[in-house]
Amino acid sequence: MRTVQLSRRRLMIDGKPSLMLSGEVHYFRLDRADWASRLDLLVAAGCDAVATYMPWLVHELPDGSVDLVGRTSPYRDLAGFLELAASRGLSVIARPGPFVMAELKNEGLPFSVYEPGVGSVGWDSTPAPTRDVDYLAPAYLASVKRWYGEVMPLLASRLAPAGGPVVAVQLDNEVGMLSWVTNTPDLGDAAVDDFGAWVRSRHGASAFGLNVDDVDGWRAGVRSPGAGSLALHHELSVFQRDRYARYFAFLRREAESHGVSGVPFLINLHGTGEGRGRTYPIGISQLFPSYSGQPAMTSGSDHYLGDLTVENVADLYVMNAFMAAVHSADQPLTSLEFEAGLGDYGEDLSRQVPPSALALKTRLCVAQGNRLLNYYLFAGGHNPPLDVPVGDGNDRIAFTGERHGFTAPVDPEGQFNPSYPVLASTLADVRSFGDVLADSDEEFDDVVLGFVPDHYLTEYCHPGDDVRRDQVANLERFRGMGPRDVLARSLLLAGFSFPAVNLQSDFTISQVLCLASTPWLSAEVQQRLADHVHAGGRLLLVGALPTQTPEGTPCTVLADALSLAPGDLVNGSPHYFPSVQAAPWTTATAEVRVGVLQPLTLTQPAQPATSAPPATPPHSPAARVTHEVFAADVSSKSPVGVEVHAGDGHALILTCDYPAHLPFWTTLLARLGATPRHTHNATTPGIVLTSTTTPTGTRLLHALNVSPIDQSLVISHQGTPLFEAAEVTLPARTGRILPL
């Protein structure tokens, strides 16, 4: 018997912090005779757990009965697979759906689920183009109760506290993903009526130019809103968050009613695309109310970034930081689908991911405090036929053909590809520090990145609403990591280690708050930022100074507090090339081309330019706001960079997409009093440094070289060379863990 708990952002096994390394193996895609060899390969690679989907589609028979013990086919013997995993000393991460995706038909749901009223309906009453469902449709929930009534008792009898191998249970999979990627909010009659009740409770019967008591008019107006319906779009997305939270609460209650307790519940977050993590926080935004602060529950990432380079290393870093920003003090980071293999998912040789990417991503994630990594997919297999042909071209359980997981470290036939030995060697290195990493926290510099979940409520846009489409485009342009992703990328590659803070909750921070700001920001968050500065806080705001709330209401609370008046955005084009000149103290030596800028007007007289901050900045909250312009539009001479002293605080406002000139960004942070603890003398960008420490003070330095250039560097801590000033060698695309 083992206890499994989440505490202090640790995964605690029998009261001890643990680092769990897992691989995904689909028993239902393998001959029973091959199960043992795949699990043995998993153990040999350094994993101590196996994860697997448990597809409802596979286990439900045509007569509606469920086979979980292999009485009708060996590939349905879930019980036997769990017993075999236990015999190999492997823990199990159970993923029983209902949805599992995994390239299965209906995303893993049986065909019997799709009764009238279950399928999703979107804008203009158009049926969803996917096999999505209304998660709260009574008929769907009744079917889920039946499935959970079969699979959960089997899992309950094999939980770790009962002496079994199951240490965690994932509820559903990638909830909200299908509606986001197809721009299909759930707008069936029941969902729209539910939305009406929600709106009435918050705003009264009249809202968005509609009346919820006019049922037909309400349904038509929500499904086909007029142009410029920003408030309706925003409210609809917030409402969907609540529906997802209710769905997860239902799943958890059902699981617990069948004895699943004493192990963590997991929620898988979707959102990467095209090798980038820029859209990943959409999944966080959709689902964080479902799990944030919930006991014995945490979220896990699902990321497919391909290679890890200077372009996207900050994506992964910020993904982890934003996940942590909405976790409670007990909820650790995990990764439930950690991309393994070589990336040729289409079998067309259009993409190859070097095995080194797997190693680099592993090193970064464990440095940031991930306590569980599940390598997906570890072993390929074969898709068996459906029991009853449906005439869809292949009549198999999945749409990938007969073979599946052909790019995994272990292919469908059990052969290695080059990622397998890299995985094994990486995990051996990680395991050598395993006890320390399991009980370590990342150490941070005097910088924190602001996270605004509502900036990611962009999953829905009515096809006929150009105003909403423009809003979405500009939110995508400015949010998160900043325009062109330069803010977060520059921080990380300049040597800063930083957490994130959820600005939609009350916060008190002493670090420099870095915010990639958009033209839309709620009055509440604007007021928090204004209070932060006037109370003595430090702020680096990059992008656009907000002028509206997400609903489209004019709002300049923050700008007013800083005595600035933001103008309209000036965009570059094939015939116009906005350019900015920064002051010499920023290290700028020439004007730079930018893609967008927002001119600012100072509503109090500007101070003369200096080469150093004012010797005695004002410290009284009632003190007059003072400005110093440090960057301007070359054409209009309008300020786009302003240093502000307001109350007791200090802010730098930069309203353009300034390039990733690392000395420029480190100088801005130094102006606000923040410098990276770890520095180095490498000349090629691509070095990432961070450190971790245990409660007893055991410290590790994590060094990555994501560039394609071999580098040797002297690393310093607060100006003092480490390792007796010896050079640390980091060949191209490698990393090291170094005791401090």
C-alpha positions in Angstrom: 0.0 0.0 0.0 1.2 3.5 -0.9 0.0 7.0 -0.2 -0.1 9.5 -3.0 -0.6 13.1 -2.2 0.0 16.6 -3.6 1.6 18.9 -1.1 3.9 22.0 -1.4 3.8 21.6 -5.1 5.4 18.2 -4.7 4.2 14.7 -5.7 4.4 12.9 -2.4 4.7 9.1 -2.5 4.5 7.6 1.0 5.3 11.0 2.4 8.4 11.5 0.3 8.8 14.0 -2.6 9.0 12.0 -5.8 9.8 12.6 -9.5 7.7 10.3 -11.6 8.9 9.6 -15.2 6.3 7.8 -17.3 5.7 6.6 -20.9 2.4 6.2 -22.7 1.8 2.6 -23.9 -1.6 1.7 -25.4 -2.4 -1.9 -24.5 -5.4 -1.9 -26.8 -3.1 -1.3 -29.8 -0.7 -4.2 -29.0 -0.9 -7.9 -29.0 -1.0 -9.2 -25.4 2.3 -11.0 -26.2 4.0 -7.7 -26.8 2.9 -6.0 -23.6 5.7 -7.3 -21.5 8.5 -6.3 -23.9 7.1 -2.7 -24.2 6.9 -2.4 -20.4 10.4 -3.8 -20.1 11.7 -1.3 -22.6 10.0 1.4 -20.6 11.8 0.4 -17.4 15.1 0.1 -19.3 14.7 3.7 -20.5 14.5 4.9 -16.9 10.7 5.2 -16.4 8.9 4.2 -13.2 5.4 4.6 -14.5 3.2 3.8 -17.5 0.3 5.9 -18.6 -2.5 4.7 -20.9 -5.8 5.8 -22.3 -8.7 3.4 -21.6 -11.0 4.1 -24.5 -14.7 3.7 -24.0 -14.9 3.1 -27.8 -12.7 0.0 -27.4 -14.3 -1.5 -24.4 -18.0 -1.1 -25.2 -19.4 -3.9 -27.2 -22.2 -3.6 -29.9 -24.8 -4.8 -27.3 -23.9 -2.0 -24.9 -22.0 -4.2 -22.4 -18.4 -3.4 -21.4 -15.4 -5.8 -21.5 -12.5 -4.7 -19.3 -11.1 -8.2 -18.7 -10.5 -9.6 -22.2 -13.4 -12.0 -22.3 -14.2 -11.0 -25.9 -10.7 -10.0 -27.1 -7.2 -9.9 -25.6 -6.7 -6.2 -26.4 -9.6 -5.4 -24.1 -7.9 -6.9 -21.1 -7.3 -3.7 -19.1 -7.2 -5.6 -15.9 -4.5 -7.9 -17.2 -2.4 -4.9 -18.4 -2.6 -3.2 -15.0 -1.5 -6.4 -13.3 1.4 -6.8 -15.7 2.5 -3.2 -15.1 2.4 -3.9 -11.3 4.5 -7.0 -11.8 7.2 -4.8 -13.5 7.1 -2.3 -10.5 5.5 0.3 -12.7 3.0 2.8 -11.3 0.0 3.5 -13.6 -1.5 6.8 -14.6 -5.0 5.9 -15.7 -6.7 8.0 -18.4 -10.3 6.6 -18.8 -11.9 9.5 -20.6 -14.7 9.8 -21.5 -12.9 11.7 -24.3 -9.4 10.4 -25.0 -8.6 11.7 -28.5 -5.5 9.6 -29.4 -6.6 9.7 -33.1 -9.5 7.4 -32.3 -12.9 7.6 -34.0 -15.3 9.9 -32.1 -12.3 11.0 -30.0 -12.7 7.7 -28.2 -16.5 7.8 -27.5 -18.7 4.9 -28.7 -21.1 5.5 -31.5 -24.0 4.8 -29.1 -23.4 8.1 -27.3 -24.6 10.3 -30.2 -28.2 10.5 -29.4 -30.3 13.5 -30.4 -29.4 16.5 -28.3 -25.9 15.3 -27.5 -24.0 16.7 -30.5 -22.8 20.2 -30.3 -24.3 23.1 -32.4 -22.4 26.3 -33.0 -22.7 29.7 -34.6 -25.8 30.3 -36.8 -27.2 26.9 -35.7 -24.5 25.1 -37.7 -23.7 21.5 -36.4 -20.1 21.1 -35.1 -17.7 19.9 -37.7 -16.2 17.5 -35.2 -17.6 14.7 -33.0 -17.8 17.1 -30.1 -20.7 17.0 -27.6 -22.6 19.2 -25.2 -20.7 18.2 -22.1 -23.7 18.9 -19.9 -26.4 17.3 -22.1 -28.4 15.0 -19.8 -28.3 12.1 -22.3 -24.5 12.4 -22.6 -24.0 12.6 -18.8 -26.2 9.5 -18.4 -24.0 7.6 -20.8 -20.9 8.8 -18.9 -22.4 7.6 -15.6 -22.8 4.2 -17.2 -19.1 4.1 -18.5 -17.7 5.3 -15.2 -19.9 2.8 -13.4 -17.9 0.1 -15.3 -14.3 1.4 -15.4 -14.0 3.3 -12.1 -14.7 0.3 -9.8 -12.0 -1.6 -11.7 -9.5 1.3 -11.1 -10.7 1.7 -7.5 -9.7 -1.8 -6.7 -6.2 -1.2 -8.1 -5.4 2.2 -6.5 -2.1 2.6 -4.8 -3.6 3.0 -1.3 -5.3 -0.3 -1.9 -2.0 -2.0 -2.8 -2.4 -1.5 -6.6 -0.4 0.3 -9.2 -2.8 3.2 -10.0 -1.3 6.5 -8.6 -3.4 9.1 -10.5 -6.6 9.3 -12.6 -7.0 11.7 -15.4 -10.6 13.1 -15.9 -11.5 13.4 -19.6 -9.0 14.8 -22.0 -8.3 18.2 -23.6 -11.7 19.6 -22.7 -12.6 22.6 -24.8 -10.0 21.9 -27.5 -12.5 20.8 -30.2 -14.7 23.8 -29.8 -11.7 26.2 -29.8 -10.0 24.8 -32.9 -13.2 24.8 -34.9 -14.6 28.1 -33.5 -17.7 26.3 -32.4 -19.1 27.4 -29.0 -21.7 25.0 -27.6 -25.0 26.8 -28.7 -27.6 24.0 -28.6 -30.9 25.0 -27.1 -30.1 23.7 -23.6 -26.7 25.4 -23.6 -28.1 28.8 -24.8 -30.9 28.6 -22.3 -28.3 27.9 -19.6 -26.3 30.9 -20.8 -29.5 33.0 -20.4 -29.9 31.9 -16.8 -26.2 32.7 -16.2 -26.6 36.2 -17.8 -29.7 36.9 -15.8 -27.9 36.1 -12.6 -25.1 38.5 -13.4 -26.7 41.3 -15.5 -30.4 41.0 -15.3 -32.9 40.0 -18.0 -31.6 42.5 -20.6 -28.1 42.3 -21.9 -26.2 42.7 -25.2 -29.3 44.2 -26.8 -31.3 41.0 -26.1 -33.8 39.9 -23.6 -33.4 36.4 -22.0 -37.1 36.2 -21.5 -37.7 36.2 -25.2 -36.6 32.6 -25.7 -36.6 32.5 -29.5 -35.1 36.0 -29.8 -32.5 35.2 -27.2 -31.4 31.9 -28.9 -31.3 33.6 -32.3 -29.4 36.6 -31.0 -26.7 34.5 -29.2 -26.2 32.2 -32.2 -26.0 35.0 -34.8 -24.9 38.1 -33.0 -24.5 41.4 -34.7 -21.2 43.0 -35.6 -19.2 44.5 -32.7 -20.7 42.1 -30.1 -17.6 42.1 -28.0 -19.5 42.0 -24.7 -21.5 38.9 -25.8 -18.3 37.1 -27.0 -16.6 37.8 -23.7 -19.5 36.7 -21.5 -20.0 33.6 -23.6 -16.3 32.5 -23.1 -16.5 33.2 -19.3 -19.7 31.2 -19.2 -18.0 28.3 -21.0 -15.4 28.2 -18.3 -18.2 27.7 -15.8 -19.7 24.8 -17.8 -16.4 23.1 -18.0 -16.0 23.4 -14.3 -19.4 21.9 -13.7 -18.5 19.0 -16.1 -15.3 18.2 -14.2 -17.1 18.4 -10.9 -19.6 15.9 -12.2 -16.8 13.5 -13.4 -15.0 13.7 -10.1 -18.2 13.0 -8.1 -18.9 10.0 -10.3 -15.4 8.7 -10.0 -15.4 9.1 -6.2 -18.9 7.5 -6.0 -17.2 4.3 -7.3 -14.4 4.4 -4.8 -11.7 6.4 -6.7 -10.1 8.4 -3.9 -6.8 8.8 -2.2 -4.9 9.5 -5.4 -4.7 12.8 -7.4 -7.1 13.6 -10.2 -5.4 15.2 -13.3 -6.7 17.6 -15.9 -4.9 17.7 -19.3 -4.4 21.1 -20.9 -4.2 21.6 -24.7 -3.1 24.5 -26.8 0.2 24.2 -28.7 0.2 24.4 -32.4 2.6 24.7 -35.4 5.6 24.1 -33.0 4.7 27.0 -30.8 3.2 27.6 -27.4 1.7 31.0 -28.1 -1.8 29.7 -27.9 -1.3 27.2 -25.1 -2.6 29.5 -22.4 -6.0 29.3 -24.1 -6.3 25.9 -22.5 -5.3 27.3 -19.1 -7.8 30.1 -19.5 -10.6 27.7 -20.4 -10.0 25.3 -17.6 -8.3 26.9 -14.6 -11.5 27.5 -12.7 -12.1 23.7 -12.9 -9.0 22.8 -11.0 -7.3 25.8 -9.4 -7.3 25.4 -5.7 -9.2 22.0 -5.8 -7.8 19.5 -3.3 -6.1 16.4 -4.7 -6.2 17.7 -8.2 -3.7 19.4 -10.5 -3.3 20.2 -14.2 -0.9 18.7 -16.7 0.5 20.1 -19.9 0.0 18.6 -23.4 2.6 20.0 -25.7 3.9 19.4 -29.1 6.6 22.0 -29.8 8.8 19.9 -32.0 12.4 21.2 -31.8 13.4 23.5 -28.9 15.2 26.5 -30.3 15.7 30.2 -29.5 12.4 30.8 -31.2 10.3 28.7 -28.9 12.3 27.9 -25.7 10.5 30.9 -24.0 7.2 29.3 -25.1 7.8 26.3 -23.0 9.2 28.3 -20.1 6.1 30.6 -20.1 3.7 27.7 -20.5 5.0 26.2 -17.2 5.1 29.6 -15.5 1.5 30.4 -16.5 0.3 27.0 -15.4 1.9 27.5 -12.0 0.4 31.0 -11.7 -3.1 29.6 -11.3 -2.1 26.7 -9.1 -2.5 26.6 -5.4 0.4 26.2 -3.0 -0.1 22.4 -3.1 -0.6 21.9 -6.8 2.5 20.8 -8.7 3.3 21.1 -12.4 3.0 17.9 -14.4 3.1 17.1 -18.1 0.6 14.4 -19.3 1.6 14.5 -22.9 5.2 15.2 -23.2 6.2 14.9 -26.9 8.5 12.1 -27.6 9.7 10.6 -30.9 10.7 12.2 -34.2 7.6 14.1 -35.1 6.7 12.6 -38.5 3.1 12.3 -37.6 1.8 12.3 -41.1 4.3 9.8 -42.5 5.2 12.2 -45.2 8.7 13.1 -44.1 7.7 16.8 -43.9 9.0 17.1 -40.4 11.8 15.7 -38.3 12.4 16.6 -34.7 15.9 15.9 -33.5 16.2 13.7 -30.5 18.1 16.4 -28.7 14.8 18.3 -28.4 13.4 15.7 -26.1 16.4 16.0 -23.8 16.3 19.8 -23.8 12.6 20.0 -23.0 13.0 17.4 -20.2 15.8 19.4 -18.6 13.9 22.6 -18.7 10.7 21.1 -17.3 12.3 19.4 -14.4 14.2 22.7 -13.6 10.8 24.5 -13.5 9.4 22.0 -11.0 7.5 19.4 -13.1 7.0 16.4 -10.8 5.5 14.1 -13.4 6.5 13.7 -17.1 4.6 11.3 -19.3 6.4 10.7 -22.6 3.8 10.5 -25.4 3.8 8.3 -27.3 6.4 5.9 -26.0 5.5 2.8 -28.0 3.5 2.5 -31.2 1.1 -0.2 -32.1 -1.7 -1.2 -34.4 -5.4 -0.1 -34.6 -7.7 -3.2 -34.4 -10.9 -3.3 -36.5 -14.2 -2.0 -35.1 -16.6 -4.8 -34.1 -19.2 -3.4 -36.5 -18.1 -1.9 -39.7 -19.3 1.7 -40.3 -18.2 2.1 -43.9 -15.8 5.0 -43.2 -12.9 3.8 -45.3 -11.0 1.8 -42.9 -13.5 0.5 -40.3 -10.8 0.5 -37.6 -10.9 2.2 -34.2 -8.7 5.1 -35.4 -8.2 7.2 -38.5 -4.4 6.8 -38.7 -4.5 3.5 -40.6 -3.4 0.1 -39.4 -0.2 1.2 -37.8 -0.1 3.9 -35.1 2.7 5.7 -33.3 5.1 5.2 -36.1 7.3 8.1 -34.9 7.5 6.9 -31.2 10.8 5.9 -29.6 9.6 2.3 -29.9 7.7 1.8 -33.2 4.7 -0.4 -33.8 6.9 -3.4 -34.4 9.0 -2.9 -31.3 12.1 -1.4 -33.0 13.9 1.7 -31.6 14.3 4.9 -33.4 17.1 7.4 -32.5 15.0 9.1 -29.8 15.0 6.0 -27.5 18.7 6.1 -26.5 18.5 9.9 -26.0 15.5 9.4 -23.7 17.4 6.7 -21.8 20.5 8.8 -21.4 18.6 11.9 -20.4 16.5 10.1 -17.8 19.7 8.5 -16.4 21.1 12.0 -15.8 17.9 13.3 -14.4 17.6 10.2 -12.1 21.1 10.8 -10.8 19.7 14.0 -9.2 16.2 12.6 -8.7 15.8 13.0 -5.0 17.1 16.6 -5.1 14.9 17.5 -8.1 11.8 16.0 -6.5 12.1 18.4 -3.5 13.5 21.5 -5.3 11.9 24.8 -6.3 13.2 27.0 -9.0 15.0 30.1 -7.8 13.9 33.4 -9.4 15.4 36.8 -10.2 13.7 40.1 -9.2 11.3 39.8 -12.1 7.8 38.4 -12.5 5.7 38.0 -15.7 2.1 39.1 -15.6 -0.6 36.6 -16.8 -4.1 37.8 -17.8 -6.3 34.7 -18.5 -8.9 36.9 -20.1 -6.4 37.8 -22.8 -6.8 34.2 -24.0 -10.6 34.2 -24.3 -10.2 34.2 -28.0 -11.4 30.8 -28.9 -14.7 32.1 -30.4 -15.4 34.7 -33.0 -18.7 34.8 -35.0 -17.7 34.6 -38.7 -19.5 37.8 -39.6 -18.1 40.0 -36.8 -15.1 41.9 -38.2 -14.8 44.0 -35.0 -14.4 40.8 -32.9 -12.0 39.4 -35.5 -9.8 42.5 -35.2 -9.9 42.3 -31.4 -8.8 38.7 -31.5 -6.0 39.5 -33.9 -4.6 42.2 -31.7 -5.0 40.2 -28.5 -3.0 37.4 -30.2 -0.4 40.0 -31.3 0.3 41.6 -27.9 -0.6 39.2 -25.1 1.4 36.8 -23.0 5.0 36.9 -24.2 4.7 40.3 -25.9 4.5 41.5 -29.5 6.7 39.2 -31.6 7.2 37.2 -28.3 10.2 39.5 -27.7 9.5 40.3 -24.0 9.6 36.8 -22.6 12.2 35.6 -25.1 14.6 38.5 -24.2 14.1 37.9 -20.5 14.9 34.2 -20.7 17.9 34.5 -23.1 19.3 37.4 -21.2 19.6 35.2 -18.1 16.5 35.9 -16.1 14.6 33.2 -14.3 11.0 34.3 -13.5 7.6 33.1 -12.3 4.3 34.4 -13.4 1.5 36.0 -11.5 -2.3 35.9 -12.2 -3.2 39.6 -12.5 -7.0 38.7 -12.3 -6.5 37.8 -8.6 -5.3 40.1 -5.9 -1.5 40.2 -5.8 1.3 41.7 -3.7 4.7 41.4 -5.3 8.1 43.1 -4.7 9.6 42.1 -8.0 9.5 44.1 -11.2 6.2 43.2 -12.9 6.7 42.7 -16.6 3.4 42.8 -18.6 2.8 42.2 -22.2 -0.2 44.5 -22.5 -3.0 44.7 -25.1 -5.4 47.5 -25.9 -8.1 45.5 -23.9 -7.8 45.1 -20.1 -10.5 45.1 -17.5 -11.0 48.1 -15.2 -10.2 45.8 -12.2 -6.8 44.7 -13.5 -6.0 48.3 -14.6 -6.7 49.5 -11.1 -4.6 46.8 -9.6 -1.7 47.8 -11.8 -2.2 51.5 -11.0 -2.3 50.7 -7.3 0.8 48.6 -7.6 2.8 51.4 -9.1 1.6 54.2 -6.8 2.2 52.0 -3.7 5.9 51.7 -4.7 5.8 48.8 -7.2 7.9 48.6 -10.4 6.3 47.9 -13.8 7.7 47.2 -17.2 4.7 47.4 -19.6 5.3 46.4 -23.2 2.9 46.5 -26.1 -0.1 48.7 -25.9 -1.4 50.9 -23.0 -5.0 49.7 -22.5 -7.9 51.9 -23.8 -10.8 49.5 -23.4 -12.2 46.7 -21.4 -12.5 43.3 -23.1 -16.2 44.1 -23.6 -15.2 47.2 -25.7 -16.1 49.8 -23.0 -13.6 52.8 -23.0 -11.4 52.5 -20.0 -8.1 54.3 -19.3 -7.7 53.8 -15.6 -4.1 52.7 -15.9 -3.1 55.4 -18.4 -4.8 58.1 -16.3 -2.9 56.9 -13.2 0.4 57.3 -15.2 -0.7 60.6 -16.7 -0.4 59.3 -20.2 -2.9 59.4 -23.1 -2.5 56.5 -25.5 -3.3 57.1 -29.2 -4.4 54.7 -32.0 -2.1 51.9 -33.1 0.2 52.7 -36.0 0.8 49.6 -38.1 3.5 48.8 -40.6 2.7 47.9 -44.1 4.4 47.1 -47.4 4.5 50.9 -47.9 5.0 52.3 -44.4 7.8 51.3 -42.0 7.3 52.6 -38.5 10.7 53.2 -36.8 11.7 54.1 -33.2 14.8 55.8 -31.8 15.6 55.1 -28.2 17.7 57.2 -25.8 21.4 56.5 -25.5 21.1 55.2 -21.9 19.1 52.2 -23.2 22.2 51.1 -25.2 20.4 51.9 -28.5 22.8 53.1 -31.1 20.5 53.4 -34.1 16.8 53.7 -34.9 15.0 50.4 -35.3 12.2 49.2 -37.5 9.1 48.1 -35.6 5.9 46.5 -36.8 3.5 48.5 -34.6 3.6 51.4 -32.3 1.2 53.3 -30.1 1.9 57.0 -29.7 1.6 58.4 -26.2 0.8 61.9 -25.0 2.2 63.1 -21.7 -0.6 64.8 -19.7 2.0 66.5 -17.5 5.3 68.2 -18.6 8.1 65.8 -19.6 11.3 65.9 -17.6 14.7 66.5 -19.4 16.4 63.4 -20.6 19.2 62.1 -18.4 21.7 59.3 -18.5 20.6 58.0 -15.0 17.4 57.8 -13.1 16.4 60.8 -11.0 18.5 60.9 -7.8 15.5 61.4 -5.5 12.4 60.0 -7.2 9.1 61.0 -5.4 8.1 58.8 -2.6 4.8 60.2 -1.5 1.6 58.7 -2.9 0.3 62.2 -3.4 3.4 63.2 -5.4 3.0 64.6 -8.9 3.6 62.1 -11.7 6.9 62.8 -13.6 7.9 61.5 -17.0 11.0 61.0 -19.0 10.7 60.0 -22.7 13.2 57.3 -23.6 11.9 56.2 -27.0 10.0 58.0 -29.8 8.5 57.5 -33.2 11.0 58.7 -35.7 8.4 60.1 -38.0 6.0 61.9 -35.7 8.4 62.3 -32.7 5.6 61.0 -30.5 6.8 59.2 -27.4 6.5 55.4 -27.4 8.8 54.8 -24.5 8.2 56.7 -21.2 9.7 56.4 -17.8 7.2 57.2 -15.2 7.5 58.0 -11.5 4.1 57.9 -9.9 3.5 58.0 -6.2 6.1 55.8 -4.7 6.5 53.6 -7.8 8.5 53.4 -11.0 7.4 52.3 -14.4 8.7 52.0 -17.9 6.1 52.0 -20.6 7.1 50.8 -24.1 4.4 50.9 -26.6 6.0 49.2 -29.6 7.4 45.9 -30.7 11.0 46.7 -30.0 13.5 44.1 -31.3 15.1 41.4 -29.1 18.3 43.4 -28.5 19.3 41.7 -25.3 21.4 44.6 -23.9 18.4 47.0 -24.4 16.1 44.8 -22.4 18.6 44.1 -19.6 19.2 47.8 -19.4 15.5 48.5 -19.0 15.3 45.9 -16.2 18.4 47.3 -14.5 16.8 50.8 -14.7 14.0 49.3 -12.6 16.5 47.6 -10.3 16.5 44.1 -11.6 19.5 42.2 -12.8 19.9 38.4 -13.5 21.7 36.5 -10.8 23.4 34.2 -13.3 25.4 35.7 -16.2 27.8 34.3 -18.7 30.2 35.4 -21.4 28.9 33.3 -24.3 28.6 35.5 -27.4 25.8 33.5 -29.3 22.3 33.8 -27.9 20.7 30.5 -26.9 22.0 29.9 -23.4 19.3 29.4 -20.7 20.3 29.4 -17.1 18.3 28.8 -14.0 18.8 27.2 -10.6 16.9 25.2 -8.1 17.1 24.7 -4.3 15.7 22.3 -1.8 14.4 23.4 1.6 17.7 22.4 3.1 19.7 24.4 0.7 21.0 21.9 -1.8 21.3 23.9 -5.1 21.6 22.9 -8.7 22.4 25.0 -11.8 20.5 24.1 -14.9 22.3 25.1 -18.1 20.9 24.7 -21.6 22.3 25.6 -25.0 19.4 25.7 -27.4 21.5 27.3 -30.2 23.0 25.3 -33.0 26.5 26.5 -32.0 28.9 24.8 -29.6 29.6 27.1 -26.7 32.1 27.3 -23.9 31.3 29.9 -21.2 32.2 31.1 -17.8 29.1 31.4 -15.6 28.9 33.9 -12.8 26.6 34.3 -9.9 26.0 37.9 -8.9 29.2 38.8 -10.6 31.4 36.1 -9.1 32.6 33.4 -11.4 31.4 29.9 -10.5 33.4 26.7 -10.7 36.7 28.6 -10.1 36.1 30.5 -13.3 36.5 27.3 -15.4 34.7 27.2 -18.7 31.6 25.1 -18.9 31.3 23.4 -22.2 27.9 23.2 -23.7 27.9 21.6 -27.2 25.1 22.7 -29.5 21.6 21.6 -28.3 22.7 20.1 -25.0 22.2 20.7 -21.3 23.8 20.0 -18.0 22.8 19.9 -14.4 25.6 21.2 -12.2 25.7 21.1 -8.4 26.4 24.4 -6.7 
